[in-house]
């Protein structure tokens, strides 16, 4: 597989978590760009401490970044860049749920987890290629269920091509240059949504996404901005 600079691939069978491998290598001084994939994970994890179902047949990968500090941006906006790149690699049906879930037809098809350790950023990504987990509190799907025939290695190569370009733009100018493309795929824009922020859930109209990646919610005539949290559209998602 030909990968864009600086990415280089190592493949594994069953592992606990691809994020664990990347973090261990980061501590040992590994340079930016290492990509690790596994056929299955026994302890895959998602956001908010959730587990991530990881049977063989789906794409599980993590990669190492060492982002340079930016005057007008924050490494947290990289989660938006990763999600955008994955949606662009999947194609037209893919939509984005703030901050970094990828949906098709309103159902989750991929999740992304960023973990910071000193000056390194581990980006973990799970994509439901042929299997979608059951008994989730939100709708889930797979590429196969949506009629999208894509091998794990082909999707990974397409994603890394998209991400390499978007990451270069982010490094030069920050998230602002990618915001419009993110909004073109934003699920729920202009609609009433629910936002979990800390222990509270806020309801309002999803107005916009700022250049710093924060979300604007209008509620009872007031506009509030949130830089962290999770959008919820399903009552069972709370």
C-alpha positions in Angstrom: 0.0 0.0 0.0 1.4 3.4 -1.0 0.9 6.0 1.7 1.4 9.8 1.7 4.3 11.2 3.7 4.9 10.9 6.6 2.6 7.8 7.1 4.0 4.3 7.4 2.0 1.2 8.3 2.4 -1.7 10.7 -0.3 -4.4 10.8 -1.2 -6.7 13.7 -3.6 -9.5 14.4 -5.7 -9.4 17.6 -4.6 -6.7 20.0 -6.0 -5.1 23.2 -6.2 -1.7 21.5 -4.4 0.0 18.6 -4.3 3.2 20.7 -2.3 1.3 23.3 0.3 0.3 20.8 0.7 3.9 19.4 0.9 5.4 22.9 3.7 3.0 23.9 5.6 3.8 20.8 5.1 7.5 21.3 6.7 7.3 24.8 9.7 5.6 23.1 10.1 8.6 20.8 8.4 7.3 17.6 8.2 10.0 15.0 4.9 11.3 13.7 3.1 9.3 11.1 3.1 5.7 12.4 -0.1 4.0 11.5 -1.2 0.7 13.3 -4.0 -1.5 12.2 -5.4 -4.7 13.8 -7.8 -7.4 12.6 -9.6 -7.3 16.0 -9.4 -5.6 19.4 -10.2 -7.1 22.8 -10.4 -3.8 24.6 -11.3 -1.2 22.0 -12.5 2.0 23.5 -14.5 5.1 22.5 -15.3 8.5 23.8 -16.5 9.0 27.4 -15.0 5.7 28.5 -17.3 3.6 26.4 -16.1 0.3 25.0 -15.9 -0.1 21.2 -17.1 -3.5 19.8 -14.2 -4.7 17.6 -14.8 -8.1 15.8 -12.8 -9.1 12.8 -13.9 -7.6 9.5 -14.0 -3.9 10.4 -11.3 -1.3 10.2 -9.4 -0.6 13.5 -6.5 1.8 13.2 -4.6 4.4 15.2 -1.9 6.8 14.2 0.6 9.1 15.8 0.7 12.8 15.4 2.9 15.4 17.0 1.1 18.6 16.1 2.9 21.9 16.2 1.4 24.5 18.5 -0.8 27.0 16.6 -1.4 30.6 17.7 -5.0 30.6 16.6 -6.1 27.0 17.0 -6.1 24.1 19.3 -5.2 20.4 18.9 -8.8 19.6 19.8 -9.9 20.8 16.4 -8.0 17.9 14.9 -10.8 15.6 15.8 -13.0 17.6 13.4 -10.3 17.3 10.7 -10.1 13.5 11.2 -13.9 13.1 11.0 -14.1 15.3 7.9 -11.3 13.3 6.2 -13.0 10.0 6.9 -16.3 11.2 5.7 -14.7 12.4 2.5 -13.0 9.0 2.0 -16.3 7.2 2.5 -18.1 9.5 0.0 -21.4 11.3 -0.5 -23.6 9.4 2.0 -21.3 10.2 5.0 -22.4 12.9 7.4 -20.8 14.4 10.5 -22.2 14.5 14.0 -20.3 17.0 16.2 -17.7 16.6 17.3 -16.4 13.6 15.5 -18.8 10.8 14.7 -19.4 9.7 11.1 -23.0 8.8 10.2 -24.8 7.3 7.2 -28.6 7.8 7.2 -28.6 9.0 10.7 -26.8 5.9 12.0 -23.2 5.8 13.3 -20.8 4.0 11.0 -17.5 5.2 12.6 -16.1 6.6 15.8 -12.9 8.5 16.5 -11.0 8.9 19.8 -8.1 11.3 20.4 -5.8 10.9 23.3 -3.1 13.4 24.2 0.1 12.3 25.9 2.8 15.0 26.5 3.5 16.3 23.0 2.0 13.3 21.1 -1.5 12.8 19.9 -2.9 9.3 19.4 -5.8 9.2 16.9 -7.9 6.0 17.1 -10.5 5.2 14.5 -13.0 2.4 14.2 -15.1 1.9 11.0 -17.9 -0.6 10.7 -17.1 -2.2 7.4 -19.2 -5.4 7.5 -20.3 -5.6 11.2 -22.4 -3.2 13.2 -22.6 -3.8 17.0 -26.0 -4.7 18.5 -27.8 -3.5 21.6 -26.4 0.1 21.3 -28.4 3.1 22.7 -28.2 4.8 19.3 -28.6 3.7 15.7 -25.6 2.0 14.1 -24.9 0.7 10.6 -22.0 -0.6 8.5 -20.7 0.2 5.0 -21.9 -3.2 3.8 -25.4 -2.6 5.1 -25.5 0.7 3.2 -24.4 -1.0 0.0 -20.9 0.4 0.1 -18.3 -2.2 -0.9 -15.0 -1.1 0.5 -12.1 -3.2 1.8 -10.3 -2.1 5.0 -7.0 -1.4 3.2 -8.6 0.6 0.4 -10.6 2.8 2.8 -7.5 3.3 5.0 -5.4 4.4 2.0 -8.2 6.8 0.8 -8.6 8.2 4.3 -4.8 8.9 4.7 -4.7 10.6 1.4 -7.6 12.9 2.4 -6.2 13.4 5.9 -2.7 14.2 4.7 -4.1 17.1 2.6 -6.4 18.4 5.3 -3.7 18.1 8.0 -1.3 20.1 5.9 -4.0 22.8 5.6 -4.7 22.7 9.3 -1.0 23.0 10.0 -0.7 26.1 7.8 -4.0 27.9 8.6 -5.9 26.1 11.3 -9.4 24.7 11.2 -11.0 27.8 9.7 -10.0 26.8 6.1 -11.8 23.5 6.5 -14.9 24.6 8.4 -17.2 25.1 5.3 -16.5 21.6 4.1 -17.3 20.3 7.6 -20.5 22.2 7.6 -21.5 20.8 4.2 -21.7 17.4 5.9 -23.0 18.5 9.3 -26.0 16.5 10.5 -28.6 18.5 12.3 -27.5 22.0 11.2 -30.5 24.3 11.5 -32.4 21.8 13.5 -33.3 21.4 17.2 -30.7 19.2 18.9 -29.7 18.2 22.4 -26.2 18.8 23.7 -24.6 17.0 26.6 -22.2 19.4 28.3 -20.7 18.0 31.5 -23.6 16.7 33.6 -26.2 18.9 31.9 -28.2 18.4 28.7 -29.1 21.6 26.7 -31.7 21.8 23.9 -31.7 24.3 21.2 -31.2 25.0 17.5 -27.8 24.1 16.0 -26.8 27.4 14.3 -23.2 27.2 13.3 -19.7 25.9 13.9 -17.0 28.5 14.8 -13.5 28.6 13.3 -12.2 27.2 16.6 -14.5 24.2 16.3 -17.0 25.2 18.9 -20.7 24.8 18.3 -23.4 27.5 18.5 -26.7 26.6 20.0 -29.7 29.0 20.2 -32.1 28.5 23.1 -35.0 30.9 24.0 -33.4 33.7 22.1 -29.9 33.2 23.6 -27.0 31.9 21.6 -24.4 29.9 23.5 -21.1 28.5 22.3 -19.7 25.2 23.5 -16.2 23.9 22.8 -16.8 20.5 24.4 -19.6 18.1 24.7 -21.6 15.7 22.6 -24.7 16.2 20.4 -27.6 13.9 21.1 -30.6 13.4 18.8 -32.2 10.3 20.3 -33.9 10.2 23.7 -32.1 6.9 24.4 -28.8 8.5 23.7 -28.7 10.5 27.0 
